[in-house]
Structures are given as structure tokens and as C-alpha cells.
């Protein structure tokens, strides 16, 4: 992972964010899923807190196992998502970074990143005795339809009414437009950064994107988020102009599908560096680079564009659309192969992965590999097994031309 100077600014932003979350008396706290329409919260001065991001921090800091064990001791099964178990354990013990998350005043759950997250948030709602608002984003088995878009728009309107009732103040749609513009600008900078990896050698890799992802998730809809990604873009673009790659002597260019293995970031970085293999694009980080374009037209058009954006997240697409998208990325980024992380914790992301591998190889002629791992649980991960499989995969690729 490249040590970009902007990283210092990101640490400052995220530190200030967590300090505000732990100390604020003025703003309500909402626990939210990573794919929730957070713009509505910022538009009415509610501070969003992300249990998924917090769980990833715990794993990256090698604190997830003790927290999961605390949750399992309370009866939570090892078969449920490791993010959920990590957060349940942190809540039980008040452990982990910043001594746990601040208690929520209400919950906002969107199903576009995971349908089973509803059960996770129901547990939290019962424990804290707080309201739970669910944005039900239907799975796109056969693409977008007017009915699906209209159904989602109606829920956005319901969300506005809920927030107005909860905070006791009218919902400000002008403020919503401001947050949407900030979201759009940040997403555009983020996508431009990610797509600089089309250059050979890639100045910014998927491992870099996993590190710099936090603000586009947690601060999306704020001016600080826009400023950060503009700063990072200028730095990465400078590296690209000088042909400075993230990996010296890059020979192979690979896609990573699914979440990172947070607790193995350093070891995987070393492994791929030694193999001269750059992970240049990932479906996971790309999910926050697709926010639609909003103008100052009618609110109906704005809400429709917003619904399309939140419905069209990669993990919410049917198999045929996923296959087409993966093949498109392989072509656009001039890839030599692709890695699919069959993630024990994220079944919606991982289901059908061997079929996806076969179909993408058939379409593109590029080799792929499926590795068995988990985003947060080191107890079900084997260095030897994963790296042996990756070595065989790398040997099957032709070096980039």
C-alpha cells in the first residue's frame, strides 16, 4: 500500500468524527448500514455511526477475535456475519477502538448491501429500545423497473417524515440537495481515483482503496469528504503522471471481488508485492463511486436518480449483471486475471461465486481463482491454503503487455 500524504488528513478526519460521535450532546446518533441513504441524516443534523466500519477497524487492529468470542459466549452463533459478532462483542464488553460505539438514538437499515442485516439491527433495536427504520431496496433479479424505483422513492419520503417526527423539526429539502451535491462530488473524485488504476503501472491499488474508503462511507454528504478526495485525487494523479506504480515492476493486473480480509492486509500486501501482482480494481470500493447526478430540477427527478443509485449497488445486482460488470472491468483495466473472495461472513456477496468464476473466464478468456476466507474472523483463515491457491493462479496468468 502506498503511503500517500493525504493519509494523515484522513486520520485527522476520522479521529474528529469518532470524537464527535462519542461526545456530542446536540446531535442524535443513528447507527446505519454502509449502503443506507445517509444524505437524509446529514440534511437534518443527525450523526451517522457505522457498526460495519467499526467492526472492520477492530479486525484491522487484530481485536476482533476476543470480541467475537464475547458475543459467542452470549449465544450468538459462529455462522452469522463476523461483523455482527464483532459489534455485538464490542457492545457487550465496551471493548475495541475508542471503547466501543456511542449508544444509538435510532437505527437506519438499508437492505441493498445485505438482506440479513435486518436481523442484526432488530437485535440492536431490542437491546436499546430505539426505533428501527428499514429502507427495503429490492434485489435486481432482472434489472431496474419503474415499479422498483417508485417503491424505493416512496420509502425515501417515509424516511423524511420519520426524521422530521423524530427530531421535531421540518425536513429541509434544500439542505438535502446540498448534501446530495457533496455526495456526488465526493463520489466523482473517488471514482476518478479508482480509475487512475487503468494506467500501467497502477498508481493506486485495491489495497490502497480499502484503506482510503472510510470517508466516502462515513462522511458522504459533507464538504470535508469532498475536500479529502480532491486532495487524494491530486496526489494520486501526480503519481500517475510520473508513472510511479504502487508495485515496482508490475507484471500482473488483477481484480478483487468481495470485501477485504481486514486482519491480513499487511501479509497480503507483502505477498502481492513479491509476486509483482497489482490488485487494480475491486467491486467493493467501486460501490461508492456510482452515485447518480443530481441537478436543481424537480424533486421527483432527484429522488428517482437517488433511488437508482442505491438500488444499483453491485451486491444488489442479479448474476447476469454481475457477470457483465466483471467482464467489463477486466476489459477496461486490461487485467490478466481475477480473484474472488468466497467470504464466509458475507453470503449475499459470495453465493454463486464458482459459477461467476466460470462464466467470467468463458467470456474474457482470463483465469480466475476463488479463495475461501472471511472478512473479520482469523479463526477460519489459513495462510498456507490461501497463498498456495494464489501462487498457482498467478502462474496461470500471462504477464501484462
C-alpha positions as a Markdown table, in Angstrom:
| # | Residue | x | y | z |
|---|---|---|---|---|
| 1 | Unk | 0.0 | 0.0 | 0.0 |
| 2 | Unk | 1.3 | 3.4 | -1.0 |
| 3 | Unk | 1.8 | 5.9 | 1.9 |
| 4 | Unk | 0.1 | 8.9 | 0.4 |
| 5 | Unk | 0.5 | 12.1 | 2.2 |
| 6 | Unk | -3.3 | 12.5 | 2.3 |
| 7 | Unk | -3.5 | 9.6 | 4.7 |
| 8 | Unk | -2.6 | 12.0 | 7.6 |
| 9 | Unk | -5.6 | 14.1 | 6.7 |
| 10 | Unk | -7.8 | 11.1 | 6.6 |
| 11 | Unk | -6.7 | 10.1 | 10.1 |
| 12 | Unk | -7.5 | 13.6 | 11.4 |
| 13 | Unk | -10.9 | 13.5 | 9.8 |
| 14 | Unk | -11.8 | 10.1 | 11.2 |
| 15 | Unk | -10.5 | 10.9 | 14.6 |
| 16 | Unk | -12.6 | 14.1 | 14.7 |
| 17 | Unk | -15.6 | 12.1 | 13.5 |
| 18 | Unk | -15.3 | 9.5 | 16.3 |
| 19 | Unk | -14.6 | 12.1 | 18.9 |
| 20 | Unk | -17.8 | 14.0 | 17.9 |
| 21 | Unk | -19.8 | 10.7 | 17.9 |
| 22 | Unk | -18.6 | 9.9 | 21.4 |
| 23 | Unk | -19.1 | 13.4 | 22.9 |
| 24 | Unk | -21.9 | 15.2 | 21.1 |
| 25 | Unk | -24.9 | 16.3 | 23.1 |
| 26 | Unk | -26.6 | 18.3 | 20.3 |
| 27 | Unk | -27.0 | 15.7 | 17.6 |
| 28 | Unk | -28.9 | 12.5 | 17.7 |
| 29 | Unk | -26.9 | 9.3 | 16.9 |
| 30 | Unk | -28.1 | 6.9 | 14.3 |
| 31 | Unk | -26.5 | 3.5 | 13.7 |
| 32 | Unk | -26.7 | 2.9 | 10.0 |
| 33 | Unk | -25.7 | 0.3 | 7.4 |
| 34 | Unk | -23.0 | 1.1 | 4.9 |
| 35 | Unk | -25.4 | 1.2 | 2.0 |
| 36 | Unk | -28.0 | 3.5 | 3.7 |
| 37 | Unk | -29.0 | 6.8 | 2.1 |
| 38 | Unk | -27.0 | 8.8 | 4.7 |
| 39 | Unk | -27.7 | 12.1 | 2.9 |
| 40 | Unk | -31.1 | 12.3 | 4.6 |
| 41 | Unk | -29.4 | 12.1 | 8.0 |
| 42 | Unk | -26.8 | 14.9 | 7.4 |
| 43 | Unk | -29.6 | 17.0 | 5.9 |
| 44 | Unk | -31.3 | 17.1 | 9.3 |
| 45 | Unk | -28.2 | 17.2 | 11.6 |
| 46 | Unk | -28.3 | 13.5 | 12.6 |
| 47 | Unk | -24.8 | 12.0 | 13.1 |
| 48 | Unk | -24.5 | 8.5 | 11.4 |
| 49 | Unk | -22.4 | 5.8 | 13.0 |
| 50 | Unk | -21.4 | 2.7 | 11.1 |
| 51 | Unk | -21.1 | -0.6 | 13.0 |
| 52 | Unk | -19.7 | -2.3 | 9.9 |
| 53 | Unk | -16.9 | 0.2 | 9.6 |
| 54 | Unk | -16.2 | -0.2 | 13.3 |
| 55 | Unk | -16.0 | -4.0 | 13.0 |
| 56 | Unk | -13.5 | -3.6 | 10.2 |
| 57 | Unk | -11.4 | -1.3 | 12.4 |
| 58 | Unk | -11.4 | -4.0 | 15.1 |
| 59 | Unk | -10.3 | -6.7 | 12.7 |
| 60 | Unk | -7.6 | -4.5 | 11.1 |
| 61 | Unk | -6.3 | -3.8 | 14.7 |
| 62 | Unk | -6.4 | -7.5 | 15.5 |
| 63 | Unk | -9.0 | -7.1 | 18.2 |
| 64 | Unk | -11.9 | -8.9 | 16.5 |
| 65 | Unk | -11.4 | -12.4 | 17.9 |
| 66 | Unk | -11.8 | -11.5 | 21.6 |
| 67 | Unk | -14.9 | -9.5 | 20.8 |
| 68 | Unk | -16.5 | -12.3 | 18.7 |
| 69 | Unk | -15.7 | -14.8 | 21.5 |
| 70 | Unk | -17.6 | -12.5 | 23.9 |
| 71 | Unk | -20.6 | -12.5 | 21.6 |
| 72 | Unk | -20.4 | -16.2 | 21.1 |
| 73 | Unk | -20.4 | -16.7 | 24.8 |
| 74 | Unk | -23.7 | -14.9 | 24.9 |
| 75 | Unk | -25.2 | -17.3 | 22.4 |
| 76 | Unk | -24.5 | -15.7 | 19.1 |
| 77 | Unk | -23.7 | -18.4 | 16.5 |
| 78 | Unk | -20.4 | -18.5 | 14.6 |
| 79 | Unk | -22.5 | -18.9 | 11.5 |
| 80 | Unk | -23.7 | -15.3 | 11.5 |
| 81 | Unk | -21.7 | -12.4 | 10.0 |
| 82 | Unk | -18.4 | -11.7 | 11.7 |
| 83 | Unk | -19.1 | -8.0 | 11.5 |
| 84 | Unk | -22.2 | -8.5 | 13.6 |
| 85 | Unk | -20.5 | -10.8 | 16.1 |
| 86 | Unk | -17.6 | -8.3 | 16.4 |
| 87 | Unk | -20.0 | -5.5 | 17.1 |
| 88 | Unk | -22.2 | -7.5 | 19.5 |
| 89 | Unk | -19.0 | -8.3 | 21.4 |
| 90 | Unk | -17.8 | -4.7 | 21.4 |
| 91 | Unk | -21.2 | -3.7 | 22.7 |
| 92 | Unk | -21.2 | -6.3 | 25.4 |
| 93 | Unk | -17.6 | -5.6 | 26.6 |
| 94 | Unk | -17.3 | -1.9 | 25.6 |
| 95 | Unk | -14.0 | -3.0 | 24.1 |
| 96 | Unk | -12.3 | -2.3 | 20.8 |
| 97 | Unk | -11.1 | 1.1 | 19.4 |
| 98 | Unk | -12.5 | 4.2 | 21.2 |
| 99 | Unk | -14.0 | 1.9 | 23.8 |
| 100 | Unk | -17.0 | 1.0 | 21.7 |
| 101 | Unk | -19.6 | 3.0 | 19.8 |
| 102 | Unk | -21.9 | 5.6 | 21.4 |
| 103 | Unk | -25.4 | 4.3 | 22.0 |
| 104 | Unk | -27.9 | 4.9 | 19.2 |
| 105 | Unk | -31.0 | 7.1 | 19.4 |
| 106 | Unk | -32.4 | 5.2 | 16.4 |
| 107 | Unk | -31.3 | 2.9 | 13.6 |
| 108 | Unk | -31.4 | 3.1 | 9.8 |
| 109 | Unk | -31.0 | -0.1 | 7.9 |
| 110 | Unk | -30.9 | -0.5 | 4.1 |
| 111 | Unk | -31.1 | -3.9 | 2.5 |
| 112 | Unk | -29.1 | -3.1 | -0.6 |
| 113 | Unk | -25.8 | -4.4 | 0.8 |
| 114 | Unk | -27.3 | -7.4 | 2.8 |
| 115 | Unk | -30.8 | -8.6 | 3.3 |
| 116 | Unk | -30.0 | -10.4 | 6.6 |
| 117 | Unk | -28.7 | -7.2 | 8.2 |
| 118 | Unk | -32.4 | -6.7 | 9.2 |
| 119 | Unk | -32.0 | -9.4 | 11.9 |
| 120 | Unk | -28.8 | -7.8 | 13.1 |
| 121 | Unk | -30.5 | -4.4 | 13.5 |
| 122 | Unk | -33.5 | -5.9 | 15.2 |
| 123 | Unk | -31.2 | -7.3 | 17.9 |
| 124 | Unk | -29.8 | -3.8 | 18.5 |
| 125 | Unk | -33.3 | -2.2 | 18.4 |
| 126 | Unk | -34.5 | -4.5 | 21.1 |
| 127 | Unk | -31.5 | -4.0 | 23.3 |
| 128 | Unk | -31.5 | -0.2 | 23.2 |
| 129 | Unk | -35.3 | 0.1 | 22.8 |
| 130 | Unk | -35.0 | 2.5 | 19.9 |
| 131 | Unk | -36.8 | 2.9 | 16.6 |
| 132 | Unk | -35.6 | 1.0 | 13.6 |
| 133 | Unk | -36.3 | 2.4 | 10.1 |
| 134 | Unk | -35.7 | 0.0 | 7.2 |
| 135 | Unk | -35.2 | 1.0 | 3.6 |
| 136 | Unk | -36.2 | -2.1 | 1.7 |
| 137 | Unk | -34.2 | -2.0 | -1.6 |
| 138 | Unk | -35.4 | -4.9 | -3.7 |
| 139 | Unk | -32.9 | -7.2 | -5.3 |
| 140 | Unk | -32.5 | -6.5 | -9.0 |
| 141 | Unk | -33.0 | -10.0 | -10.4 |
| 142 | Unk | -33.9 | -8.7 | -13.8 |
| 143 | Unk | -32.7 | -5.1 | -13.8 |
| 144 | Unk | -34.4 | -1.8 | -12.8 |
| 145 | Unk | -38.1 | -1.2 | -13.4 |
| 146 | Unk | -40.3 | 1.8 | -12.8 |
| 147 | Unk | -42.1 | -0.1 | -10.1 |
| 148 | Unk | -38.9 | -0.8 | -8.1 |
| 149 | Unk | -37.8 | 2.8 | -8.4 |
| 150 | Unk | -41.2 | 4.1 | -7.3 |
| 151 | Unk | -41.3 | 1.7 | -4.4 |
| 152 | Unk | -37.9 | 3.0 | -3.2 |
| 153 | Unk | -38.7 | 6.6 | -3.7 |
| 154 | Unk | -41.8 | 6.2 | -1.5 |
| 155 | Unk | -39.6 | 4.9 | 1.3 |
| 156 | Unk | -37.3 | 8.0 | 1.0 |
| 157 | Unk | -40.4 | 10.1 | 1.5 |
| 158 | Unk | -41.4 | 8.0 | 4.5 |
| 159 | Unk | -37.8 | 8.4 | 5.8 |
| 160 | Unk | -38.1 | 12.2 | 5.6 |
| 161 | Unk | -41.4 | 12.0 | 7.6 |
| 162 | Unk | -39.8 | 9.7 | 10.2 |
| 163 | Unk | -36.8 | 12.0 | 10.6 |
| 164 | Unk | -39.0 | 15.1 | 10.9 |
| 165 | Unk | -41.1 | 13.4 | 13.6 |
| 166 | Unk | -38.1 | 12.1 | 15.5 |
| 167 | Unk | -36.1 | 15.4 | 15.6 |
| 168 | Unk | -39.2 | 17.6 | 16.0 |
| 169 | Unk | -38.3 | 19.9 | 13.1 |
| 170 | Unk | -39.4 | 20.1 | 9.4 |
| 171 | Unk | -37.3 | 18.2 | 6.9 |
| 172 | Unk | -35.2 | 20.7 | 4.8 |
| 173 | Unk | -35.2 | 19.6 | 1.2 |
| 174 | Unk | -32.8 | 22.5 | 0.2 |
| 175 | Unk | -30.4 | 21.1 | 2.8 |
| 176 | Unk | -30.9 | 17.6 | 1.3 |
| 177 | Unk | -29.9 | 19.0 | -2.1 |
| 178 | Unk | -26.7 | 20.4 | -0.6 |
| 179 | Unk | -25.8 | 17.1 | 0.9 |
| 180 | Unk | -26.6 | 15.3 | -2.3 |
| 181 | Unk | -24.3 | 17.6 | -4.3 |
| 182 | Unk | -21.5 | 16.9 | -1.8 |
| 183 | Unk | -22.1 | 13.2 | -2.1 |
| 184 | Unk | -22.0 | 13.4 | -5.9 |
| 185 | Unk | -18.8 | 15.5 | -5.9 |
| 186 | Unk | -17.0 | 13.1 | -3.4 |
| 187 | Unk | -18.2 | 10.1 | -5.4 |
| 188 | Unk | -16.9 | 11.6 | -8.6 |
| 189 | Unk | -13.4 | 12.2 | -7.1 |
| 190 | Unk | -13.4 | 8.7 | -5.6 |
| 191 | Unk | -14.3 | 7.1 | -9.0 |
| 192 | Unk | -11.6 | 9.2 | -10.7 |
| 193 | Unk | -9.1 | 8.0 | -8.2 |
| 194 | Unk | -10.1 | 4.4 | -8.7 |
| 195 | Unk | -10.0 | 4.7 | -12.4 |
| 196 | Unk | -6.5 | 6.1 | -12.4 |
| 197 | Unk | -5.6 | 2.4 | -11.9 |
| 198 | Unk | -6.2 | 1.8 | -15.6 |
| 199 | Unk | -2.7 | 3.3 | -16.1 |
| 200 | Unk | 0.1 | 0.8 | -16.2 |
| 201 | Unk | 1.8 | 0.7 | -13.7 |
| 202 | Unk | -1.2 | 1.4 | -11.4 |
| 203 | Unk | -0.6 | 4.3 | -9.0 |
| 204 | Unk | -3.4 | 3.3 | -6.7 |
| 205 | Unk | -4.5 | -0.3 | -5.9 |
| 206 | Unk | -7.4 | -2.1 | -4.3 |
| 207 | Unk | -5.4 | -2.4 | -1.1 |
| 208 | Unk | -5.0 | 1.4 | -1.2 |
| 209 | Unk | -8.7 | 1.8 | -1.8 |
| 210 | Unk | -9.6 | -0.3 | 1.2 |
| 211 | Unk | -7.5 | 2.0 | 3.4 |
| 212 | Unk | -8.9 | 5.2 | 2.0 |
| 213 | Unk | -12.5 | 4.1 | 1.8 |
| 214 | Unk | -13.6 | 5.3 | 5.2 |
| 215 | Unk | -14.6 | 8.9 | 4.5 |
| 216 | Unk | -16.7 | 8.1 | 1.4 |
| 217 | Unk | -18.8 | 5.8 | 3.6 |
| 218 | Unk | -18.9 | 7.7 | 6.9 |
| 219 | Unk | -18.7 | 11.3 | 5.8 |
| 220 | Unk | -20.5 | 11.1 | 2.4 |
| 221 | Unk | -22.7 | 14.2 | 2.1 |
| 222 | Unk | -20.2 | 16.6 | 3.8 |
| 223 | Unk | -17.9 | 19.2 | 2.4 |
| 224 | Unk | -15.0 | 17.6 | 4.4 |
| 225 | Unk | -15.4 | 14.4 | 2.4 |
| 226 | Unk | -15.3 | 16.3 | -0.9 |
| 227 | Unk | -12.1 | 18.2 | 0.1 |
| 228 | Unk | -10.4 | 15.0 | 1.2 |
| 229 | Unk | -11.0 | 13.1 | -2.0 |
| 230 | Unk | -10.0 | 16.1 | -4.1 |
| 231 | Unk | -6.7 | 16.2 | -2.1 |
| 232 | Unk | -6.2 | 12.5 | -2.6 |
| 233 | Unk | -7.0 | 12.6 | -6.3 |
| 234 | Unk | -4.5 | 15.4 | -6.9 |
| 235 | Unk | -1.8 | 13.3 | -5.2 |
| 236 | Unk | -2.6 | 10.0 | -7.0 |
| 237 | Unk | -2.9 | 11.9 | -10.3 |
| 238 | Unk | 0.6 | 13.3 | -9.7 |
| 239 | Unk | 1.9 | 9.7 | -9.2 |
| 240 | Unk | 0.2 | 8.6 | -12.3 |
| 241 | Unk | 1.7 | 11.4 | -14.4 |
| 242 | Unk | 5.2 | 10.4 | -13.2 |
| 243 | Unk | 4.4 | 6.7 | -14.0 |
| 244 | Unk | 5.0 | 5.8 | -10.3 |
| 245 | Unk | 3.3 | 2.5 | -9.6 |
| 246 | Unk | 2.1 | 1.2 | -6.3 |
| 247 | Unk | 4.1 | -2.0 | -7.1 |
| 248 | Unk | 7.5 | -1.9 | -8.6 |
| 249 | Unk | 7.9 | -3.9 | -11.8 |
| 250 | Unk | 4.2 | -4.6 | -12.1 |
| 251 | Unk | 3.7 | -7.8 | -14.1 |
| 252 | Unk | 0.1 | -8.9 | -13.4 |
| 253 | Unk | -3.1 | -6.8 | -13.0 |
| 254 | Unk | -5.9 | -8.4 | -11.1 |
| 255 | Unk | -9.5 | -7.7 | -9.9 |
| 256 | Unk | -10.5 | -8.4 | -6.3 |
| 257 | Unk | -14.2 | -9.3 | -5.8 |
| 258 | Unk | -15.8 | -9.1 | -2.4 |
| 259 | Unk | -14.7 | -7.5 | 0.9 |
| 260 | Unk | -11.1 | -7.3 | 2.1 |
| 261 | Unk | -9.6 | -9.8 | 4.6 |
| 262 | Unk | -9.1 | -7.0 | 7.1 |
| 263 | Unk | -6.8 | -8.9 | 9.5 |
| 264 | Unk | -4.4 | -10.0 | 6.7 |
| 265 | Unk | -3.9 | -6.7 | 4.9 |
| 266 | Unk | -0.2 | -6.4 | 5.6 |
| 267 | Unk | 0.6 | -10.0 | 4.8 |
| 268 | Unk | -1.4 | -9.9 | 1.6 |
| 269 | Unk | 0.3 | -6.7 | 0.6 |
| 270 | Unk | 3.7 | -8.3 | 1.1 |
| 271 | Unk | 2.6 | -11.4 | -0.8 |
| 272 | Unk | 1.3 | -9.5 | -3.8 |
| 273 | Unk | 4.4 | -7.2 | -3.9 |
| 274 | Unk | 6.6 | -10.2 | -4.0 |
| 275 | Unk | 4.5 | -11.7 | -6.8 |
| 276 | Unk | 4.6 | -8.4 | -8.8 |
| 277 | Unk | 0.8 | -8.5 | -8.8 |
| 278 | Unk | -1.3 | -5.4 | -8.5 |
| 279 | Unk | -4.9 | -5.6 | -7.4 |
| 280 | Unk | -6.0 | -2.7 | -9.6 |
| 281 | Unk | -9.8 | -2.8 | -9.2 |
| 282 | Unk | -12.4 | -4.1 | -6.7 |
| 283 | Unk | -16.1 | -4.4 | -6.9 |
| 284 | Unk | -16.3 | -3.4 | -3.2 |
| 285 | Unk | -14.7 | 0.0 | -3.4 |
| 286 | Unk | -16.4 | 0.8 | -6.7 |
| 287 | Unk | -19.8 | 0.6 | -4.9 |
| 288 | Unk | -19.3 | 4.1 | -3.5 |
| 289 | Unk | -18.3 | 5.6 | -6.9 |
| 290 | Unk | -21.6 | 5.4 | -8.6 |
| 291 | Unk | -23.8 | 8.0 | -7.0 |
| 292 | Unk | -26.1 | 9.5 | -9.7 |
| 293 | Unk | -26.1 | 13.0 | -11.0 |
| 294 | Unk | -28.4 | 15.5 | -9.3 |
| 295 | Unk | -29.3 | 18.9 | -10.7 |
| 296 | Unk | -31.6 | 21.6 | -9.5 |
| 297 | Unk | -34.6 | 20.2 | -11.3 |
| 298 | Unk | -37.8 | 18.7 | -9.8 |
| 299 | Unk | -37.6 | 16.8 | -6.6 |
| 300 | Unk | -39.2 | 13.8 | -8.3 |
| 301 | Unk | -36.3 | 13.6 | -10.7 |
| 302 | Unk | -33.8 | 13.9 | -7.8 |
| 303 | Unk | -35.5 | 11.2 | -5.8 |
| 304 | Unk | -35.6 | 8.9 | -8.8 |
| 305 | Unk | -31.9 | 9.3 | -9.5 |
| 306 | Unk | -31.2 | 8.7 | -5.8 |
| 307 | Unk | -33.3 | 5.5 | -5.9 |
| 308 | Unk | -31.4 | 4.3 | -9.0 |
| 309 | Unk | -28.1 | 4.8 | -7.3 |
| 310 | Unk | -29.0 | 3.0 | -4.1 |
| 311 | Unk | -30.7 | 0.1 | -6.0 |
| 312 | Unk | -27.7 | -0.4 | -8.4 |
| 313 | Unk | -25.1 | -1.3 | -5.8 |
| 314 | Unk | -23.1 | -4.3 | -7.2 |
| 315 | Unk | -24.1 | -6.7 | -4.4 |
| 316 | Unk | -27.8 | -5.9 | -5.2 |
| 317 | Unk | -27.5 | -7.0 | -8.8 |
| 318 | Unk | -28.5 | -10.3 | -10.3 |
| 319 | Unk | -25.9 | -12.8 | -11.6 |
| 320 | Unk | -26.2 | -11.9 | -15.2 |
| 321 | Unk | -25.5 | -8.2 | -14.5 |
| 322 | Unk | -22.6 | -9.1 | -12.1 |
| 323 | Unk | -21.0 | -11.3 | -14.8 |
| 324 | Unk | -21.3 | -8.5 | -17.4 |
| 325 | Unk | -19.8 | -5.9 | -15.0 |
| 326 | Unk | -16.9 | -8.1 | -14.0 |
| 327 | Unk | -16.1 | -8.8 | -17.7 |
| 328 | Unk | -16.3 | -5.1 | -18.4 |
| 329 | Unk | -13.8 | -4.3 | -15.6 |
| 330 | Unk | -11.4 | -6.9 | -16.9 |
| 331 | Unk | -11.5 | -5.3 | -20.3 |
| 332 | Unk | -11.4 | -1.6 | -19.1 |
| 333 | Unk | -8.5 | -2.2 | -16.7 |
| 334 | Unk | -6.5 | -4.5 | -19.0 |
| 335 | Unk | -6.5 | -7.3 | -16.4 |
| 336 | Unk | -4.6 | -10.5 | -16.5 |
| 337 | Unk | -7.0 | -12.3 | -14.1 |
| 338 | Unk | -9.3 | -12.0 | -11.2 |
| 339 | Unk | -9.6 | -13.2 | -7.6 |
| 340 | Unk | -12.9 | -14.0 | -6.0 |
| 341 | Unk | -13.1 | -13.9 | -2.2 |
| 342 | Unk | -15.6 | -16.5 | -1.1 |
| 343 | Unk | -16.4 | -14.7 | 2.2 |
| 344 | Unk | -17.8 | -16.9 | 4.9 |
| 345 | Unk | -19.3 | -13.9 | 6.6 |
| 346 | Unk | -20.9 | -12.3 | 3.5 |
| 347 | Unk | -23.1 | -14.9 | 1.9 |
| 348 | Unk | -25.1 | -12.4 | -0.3 |
| 349 | Unk | -21.7 | -11.3 | -1.8 |
| 350 | Unk | -20.4 | -14.9 | -2.1 |
| 351 | Unk | -23.3 | -17.0 | -3.3 |
| 352 | Unk | -22.8 | -18.5 | -6.8 |
| 353 | Unk | -19.2 | -17.4 | -6.9 |
| 354 | Unk | -17.9 | -20.6 | -8.6 |
| 355 | Unk | -20.5 | -20.1 | -11.4 |
| 356 | Unk | -19.4 | -16.4 | -11.7 |
| 357 | Unk | -15.8 | -17.5 | -12.0 |
| 358 | Unk | -16.6 | -20.0 | -14.8 |
| 359 | Unk | -18.8 | -17.5 | -16.7 |
| 360 | Unk | -16.3 | -14.6 | -16.5 |
| 361 | Unk | -13.4 | -16.8 | -17.6 |
| 362 | Unk | -15.6 | -18.1 | -20.5 |
| 363 | Unk | -16.4 | -14.5 | -21.6 |
| 364 | Unk | -13.0 | -13.0 | -21.2 |
| 365 | Unk | -10.5 | -15.9 | -21.5 |
| 366 | Unk | -8.8 | -14.7 | -18.3 |
| 367 | Unk | -8.1 | -17.1 | -15.4 |
| 368 | Unk | -9.8 | -16.7 | -12.1 |
| 369 | Unk | -9.5 | -18.2 | -8.6 |
| 370 | Unk | -11.8 | -18.5 | -5.7 |
| 371 | Unk | -10.2 | -18.2 | -2.2 |
| 372 | Unk | -12.0 | -19.3 | 1.0 |
| 373 | Unk | -11.7 | -16.7 | 3.7 |
| 374 | Unk | -13.5 | -14.3 | 6.0 |
| 375 | Unk | -13.5 | -10.5 | 6.3 |
| 376 | Unk | -13.2 | -10.5 | 10.1 |
| 377 | Unk | -12.6 | -13.9 | 11.6 |
| 378 | Unk | -8.9 | -15.1 | 11.6 |
| 379 | Unk | -10.0 | -18.5 | 13.1 |
| 380 | Unk | -11.3 | -19.7 | 9.7 |
| 381 | Unk | -8.4 | -18.5 | 7.6 |
| 382 | Unk | -5.3 | -20.4 | 6.6 |
| 383 | Unk | -2.2 | -18.5 | 5.2 |
| 384 | Unk | -0.8 | -21.7 | 3.6 |
| 385 | Unk | -4.1 | -22.7 | 1.9 |
| 386 | Unk | -4.9 | -19.2 | 0.5 |
| 387 | Unk | -1.3 | -18.4 | -0.6 |
| 388 | Unk | -0.8 | -21.8 | -2.3 |
| 389 | Unk | -4.0 | -21.3 | -4.3 |
| 390 | Unk | -3.0 | -17.7 | -5.2 |
| 391 | Unk | 0.5 | -18.8 | -6.3 |
| 392 | Unk | -1.0 | -21.4 | -8.6 |
| 393 | Unk | -3.4 | -18.8 | -10.0 |
| 394 | Unk | -0.6 | -16.3 | -10.6 |
| 395 | Unk | 1.4 | -18.9 | -12.5 |
| 396 | Unk | -1.6 | -19.4 | -14.8 |
| 397 | Unk | -1.6 | -15.8 | -15.9 |
| 398 | Unk | 0.2 | -14.2 | -18.8 |
| 399 | Unk | 2.1 | -11.0 | -17.8 |
| 400 | Unk | 0.6 | -7.7 | -18.9 |
| 401 | Unk | 1.6 | -6.4 | -22.3 |
